[in-house]
Structure formats: C-alpha cells, structure tokens
Amino acid sequence: MAKRYTEDFKKQIVSLYNNGKSLADLNREYGIAKSTITTWIERYNGSGSFNIDDNRTEEEKELIELRKKVKQLEMENDILKQAALILGKK
C-alpha cells in the first residue's frame, strides 16, 4: 500500500531541496524514493500545488473532457440502437 504524506511534509521536503539539499540526501534521510521527491518538486515548483489536476496543461484537461464526452455519446448511441430494435419489432 502506498504511503501517504501530508502536504506540509511535502512542502518541507521541496523546501529542503530548493535550499540545496540533494535528492540522494533526502532519500537517505527520509526514506522517500527519488522519483517521488522529483514529482513533488516539479508539481509544487510548477504550480504551487501537489494536486495533479492543478498541474495539467490546458490540452490535457481538454483531452480528458473530450474523452468523457465521447464515452457519454457512445453510451447514448447504444441506448438509441437498443430502443430502435425494440420499436422495430412492434
């Protein structure tokens, strides 16, 4: 199971890195994977937030919305096809 860290803790780790502490030192001292620390640094320094939704580009957000819309339309289309079959039999 993935370990959860508080936002304050993540901010402290990012602050330590931004003030010159190396990834290797942070990994050794706190037992956090370098890749996890790097993700925190990129997200927080990029947008001031650790939330992935706050760190998506406009294109990524649009793509997610379009995929949702396509799924909705496919579902509606399937329902209409079933209704047409039922009505066609009567």
Secondary structure, DSSP 8 states (H G I E B T S, - for coil): ------HHHHHHHHHHHHTT--HHHHHHHH---HHHHHHHHHHHHHHS---GGGG--HHHHHHHHHHHHHHHHHHHHHHHHHHHHHHHH-
